[in-house]
Amino acid sequence: MNVVIDQYCEEEVPAMCRIWNDVVEEGIAFPQEEMLTDDAAEVFFASQSYCAVAKDESGHVYGLYILHPNNVGRCGHICNASYAVDKSARGLHIGEQLVKDCLIQGKKHGFRVLQFNAVVASNIHARHLYERSGFQPLGVIPGGFRMKDGSYEDICPYYHVL
């Protein structure tokens, strides 16, 4: 699929909110449990250090990422990101394009390391993508993620020097 990755604009927030909420609703990847309202989504996306969308020539949004500090002060140079791809576009390598752009933007925004705190162990597609993209695994946190069904899954933190 031919998409461009670009900084989001306000008109794209409803599509971003829908895609984000679909991932939250699945309950197998994001730590959030509450759905975003359109108003909350506007504030949430605007509060990030950087936020981008993957869209086609017509402006249809297929995915997004958020980029923000992972911590503060002496660890404020480490960023964190989350990615969401529309269900209809999964498997089309949009996530890979989002990750590549995020690595560039992280460096442009003055971060030195991109760290993922909680990649669910069973999310093999994301894990393979991160490893292909040069991320290093940091180990395993047993039972670190509570799935939507109430079971616990291991999480695998990753990092990438920018």
Contacts in CASP RR format, 6 or more apart in sequence:
PFRMAT RR
TARGET T0000
AUTHOR 0000-0000-0000
METHOD contacts of the structure
MODEL  1
MNVVIDQYCEEEVPAMCRIWNDVVEEGIAFPQEEMLTDDAAEVFFASQSY
CAVAKDESGHVYGLYILHPNNVGRCGHICNASYAVDKSARGLHIGEQLVK
DCLIQGKKHGFRVLQFNAVVASNIHARHLYERSGFQPLGVIPGGFRMKDG
SYEDICPYYHVL
1 56 0 8 1.000
1 62 0 8 1.000
1 89 0 8 1.000
1 92 0 8 1.000
1 93 0 8 1.000
1 94 0 8 1.000
2 56 0 8 1.000
2 57 0 8 1.000
3 54 0 8 1.000
3 55 0 8 1.000
3 56 0 8 1.000
3 62 0 8 1.000
3 94 0 8 1.000
3 97 0 8 1.000
4 54 0 8 1.000
4 55 0 8 1.000
4 56 0 8 1.000
4 57 0 8 1.000
5 52 0 8 1.000
5 53 0 8 1.000
5 54 0 8 1.000
5 97 0 8 1.000
5 98 0 8 1.000
5 101 0 8 1.000
6 52 0 8 1.000
6 53 0 8 1.000
6 55 0 8 1.000
7 50 0 8 1.000
7 51 0 8 1.000
7 52 0 8 1.000
7 53 0 8 1.000
8 16 0 8 1.000
8 45 0 8 1.000
8 51 0 8 1.000
8 52 0 8 1.000
8 53 0 8 1.000
8 64 0 8 1.000
10 42 0 8 1.000
12 53 0 8 1.000
12 55 0 8 1.000
12 59 0 8 1.000
12 61 0 8 1.000
13 38 0 8 1.000
13 41 0 8 1.000
13 42 0 8 1.000
13 45 0 8 1.000
14 38 0 8 1.000
14 41 0 8 1.000
15 53 0 8 1.000
15 60 0 8 1.000
15 61 0 8 1.000
16 41 0 8 1.000
16 45 0 8 1.000
16 51 0 8 1.000
16 53 0 8 1.000
16 61 0 8 1.000
16 63 0 8 1.000
16 64 0 8 1.000
16 84 0 8 1.000
17 36 0 8 1.000
17 37 0 8 1.000
17 38 0 8 1.000
17 41 0 8 1.000
19 61 0 8 1.000
19 63 0 8 1.000
19 64 0 8 1.000
19 84 0 8 1.000
19 85 0 8 1.000
19 86 0 8 1.000
20 30 0 8 1.000
20 36 0 8 1.000
20 41 0 8 1.000
20 64 0 8 1.000
20 84 0 8 1.000
21 35 0 8 1.000
21 36 0 8 1.000
22 84 0 8 1.000
22 86 0 8 1.000
22 87 0 8 1.000
23 29 0 8 1.000
23 30 0 8 1.000
23 84 0 8 1.000
24 30 0 8 1.000
24 32 0 8 1.000
24 33 0 8 1.000
24 34 0 8 1.000
24 35 0 8 1.000
24 36 0 8 1.000
25 35 0 8 1.000
26 148 0 8 1.000
27 33 0 8 1.000
27 147 0 8 1.000
27 148 0 8 1.000
28 120 0 8 1.000
28 122 0 8 1.000
28 123 0 8 1.000
28 147 0 8 1.000
28 148 0 8 1.000
29 120 0 8 1.000
29 123 0 8 1.000
29 126 0 8 1.000
30 82 0 8 1.000
30 84 0 8 1.000
31 118 0 8 1.000
31 145 0 8 1.000
36 44 0 8 1.000
45 51 0 8 1.000
45 66 0 8 1.000
47 68 0 8 1.000
48 66 0 8 1.000
48 67 0 8 1.000
48 68 0 8 1.000
49 67 0 8 1.000
49 68 0 8 1.000
49 69 0 8 1.000
49 79 0 8 1.000
49 106 0 8 1.000
49 109 0 8 1.000
49 111 0 8 1.000
50 66 0 8 1.000
50 67 0 8 1.000
50 105 0 8 1.000
50 106 0 8 1.000
50 109 0 8 1.000
51 64 0 8 1.000
51 65 0 8 1.000
51 66 0 8 1.000
51 67 0 8 1.000
52 64 0 8 1.000
52 65 0 8 1.000
52 67 0 8 1.000
52 98 0 8 1.000
52 101 0 8 1.000
52 102 0 8 1.000
52 105 0 8 1.000
53 61 0 8 1.000
53 62 0 8 1.000
53 63 0 8 1.000
53 64 0 8 1.000
54 61 0 8 1.000
54 62 0 8 1.000
54 63 0 8 1.000
54 64 0 8 1.000
54 85 0 8 1.000
54 94 0 8 1.000
54 95 0 8 1.000
54 97 0 8 1.000
54 98 0 8 1.000
55 61 0 8 1.000
55 62 0 8 1.000
55 63 0 8 1.000
56 62 0 8 1.000
61 86 0 8 1.000
62 85 0 8 1.000
62 86 0 8 1.000
62 88 0 8 1.000
62 89 0 8 1.000
62 92 0 8 1.000
62 94 0 8 1.000
63 83 0 8 1.000
63 84 0 8 1.000
63 85 0 8 1.000
63 86 0 8 1.000
63 89 0 8 1.000
63 94 0 8 1.000
63 95 0 8 1.000
63 98 0 8 1.000
64 83 0 8 1.000
64 84 0 8 1.000
64 98 0 8 1.000
65 81 0 8 1.000
65 82 0 8 1.000
65 83 0 8 1.000
65 84 0 8 1.000
65 98 0 8 1.000
65 99 0 8 1.000
65 101 0 8 1.000
65 102 0 8 1.000
66 81 0 8 1.000
66 82 0 8 1.000
67 79 0 8 1.000
67 80 0 8 1.000
67 81 0 8 1.000
67 102 0 8 1.000
67 105 0 8 1.000
67 106 0 8 1.000
67 109 0 8 1.000
67 111 0 8 1.000
68 79 0 8 1.000
68 80 0 8 1.000
68 81 0 8 1.000
69 76 0 8 1.000
69 78 0 8 1.000
69 79 0 8 1.000
69 80 0 8 1.000
69 111 0 8 1.000
70 76 0 8 1.000
70 78 0 8 1.000
70 79 0 8 1.000
70 80 0 8 1.000
70 115 0 8 1.000
70 117 0 8 1.000
71 78 0 8 1.000
76 111 0 8 1.000
77 110 0 8 1.000
77 111 0 8 1.000
77 112 0 8 1.000
77 113 0 8 1.000
78 111 0 8 1.000
78 112 0 8 1.000
78 113 0 8 1.000
78 114 0 8 1.000
78 115 0 8 1.000
78 159 0 8 1.000
79 106 0 8 1.000
79 109 0 8 1.000
79 111 0 8 1.000
79 113 0 8 1.000
79 114 0 8 1.000
79 115 0 8 1.000
80 114 0 8 1.000
80 115 0 8 1.000
80 116 0 8 1.000
80 117 0 8 1.000
81 102 0 8 1.000
81 114 0 8 1.000
81 116 0 8 1.000
83 95 0 8 1.000
83 98 0 8 1.000
83 99 0 8 1.000
83 102 0 8 1.000
83 126 0 8 1.000
85 91 0 8 1.000
85 94 0 8 1.000
85 95 0 8 1.000
85 98 0 8 1.000
91 125 0 8 1.000
95 129 0 8 1.000
96 129 0 8 1.000
96 132 0 8 1.000
96 133 0 8 1.000
99 129 0 8 1.000
99 130 0 8 1.000
99 133 0 8 1.000
100 133 0 8 1.000
102 114 0 8 1.000
103 114 0 8 1.000
103 133 0 8 1.000
103 160 0 8 1.000
103 162 0 8 1.000
106 114 0 8 1.000
106 162 0 8 1.000
107 162 0 8 1.000
110 162 0 8 1.000
111 162 0 8 1.000
112 161 0 8 1.000
112 162 0 8 1.000
113 159 0 8 1.000
113 160 0 8 1.000
113 161 0 8 1.000
113 162 0 8 1.000
114 135 0 8 1.000
114 159 0 8 1.000
114 160 0 8 1.000
114 162 0 8 1.000
115 157 0 8 1.000
115 158 0 8 1.000
115 159 0 8 1.000
115 160 0 8 1.000
116 130 0 8 1.000
116 135 0 8 1.000
116 157 0 8 1.000
116 158 0 8 1.000
116 159 0 8 1.000
117 155 0 8 1.000
117 157 0 8 1.000
118 141 0 8 1.000
118 144 0 8 1.000
118 145 0 8 1.000
118 155 0 8 1.000
118 157 0 8 1.000
119 126 0 8 1.000
119 127 0 8 1.000
119 130 0 8 1.000
119 155 0 8 1.000
119 156 0 8 1.000
119 157 0 8 1.000
119 158 0 8 1.000
120 126 0 8 1.000
120 145 0 8 1.000
120 147 0 8 1.000
120 153 0 8 1.000
120 154 0 8 1.000
120 155 0 8 1.000
120 156 0 8 1.000
121 127 0 8 1.000
121 140 0 8 1.000
121 153 0 8 1.000
121 154 0 8 1.000
121 155 0 8 1.000
121 156 0 8 1.000
122 153 0 8 1.000
127 156 0 8 1.000
127 158 0 8 1.000
130 158 0 8 1.000
130 160 0 8 1.000
131 137 0 8 1.000
131 158 0 8 1.000
133 160 0 8 1.000
134 160 0 8 1.000
135 158 0 8 1.000
135 159 0 8 1.000
135 160 0 8 1.000
136 158 0 8 1.000
136 159 0 8 1.000
136 160 0 8 1.000
137 156 0 8 1.000
137 157 0 8 1.000
137 158 0 8 1.000
138 156 0 8 1.000
138 157 0 8 1.000
138 158 0 8 1.000
138 159 0 8 1.000
139 156 0 8 1.000
139 157 0 8 1.000
140 154 0 8 1.000
140 155 0 8 1.000
140 156 0 8 1.000
141 154 0 8 1.000
141 155 0 8 1.000
141 156 0 8 1.000
141 157 0 8 1.000
142 154 0 8 1.000
143 152 0 8 1.000
143 153 0 8 1.000
143 154 0 8 1.000
143 155 0 8 1.000
144 152 0 8 1.000
144 153 0 8 1.000
144 154 0 8 1.000
144 155 0 8 1.000
145 152 0 8 1.000
145 153 0 8 1.000
145 154 0 8 1.000
145 155 0 8 1.000
146 152 0 8 1.000
146 153 0 8 1.000
147 153 0 8 1.000
END
